[in-house]
Amino acid sequence: MQKASTWTKRLGAAAFLFFLVKGLLWLAVPAFIGWKAMAGA
């Protein structure tokens, strides 16, 4: 059962990091686009 627990922890950590990065990009990309639009105007 030790191997299953290790894989579960790794999968959970990978999923957490994936969704963390995805969430940050959902915030950063529109902010960056808006910043570039304001700088050009």
N, C-alpha and C positions, 0 to 999 in steps of 0.2 A: 504493500500500500504506500510505501514511501515514494516510489516513482510517480504514482498518480498524484500524490500531494504536490510533489515538486513541479510536475507539468501544469497542474492547476494554478499554482502560484505564478509560474512564468506566463501562462496564458492570461491570467488576470492582470498582471503588470503590463504586458504588451497591449492589452485592450485599453487599460487606463491611459497609457502613454499615447496610443493612437487617438483616442477621443479627446484627450487634452490638446494635442497638436491640432486636431481637426477643429475644435472649438476656438482655439486661438486664431487659426487662419480665418474662420468665419467672421471674427471681429477685425482682424488686421487687414485683410484684403479690401473690404469696403472702405475702411478708414484710409488706407493708402491711396485708393482710387479717388476718394473725396479730397484728400490732401493735394494730390497732383492736379485735380480739376481746379481747386482754389488757387494754387500757385500759378496755373496757366492763365487764369482769368484776370 
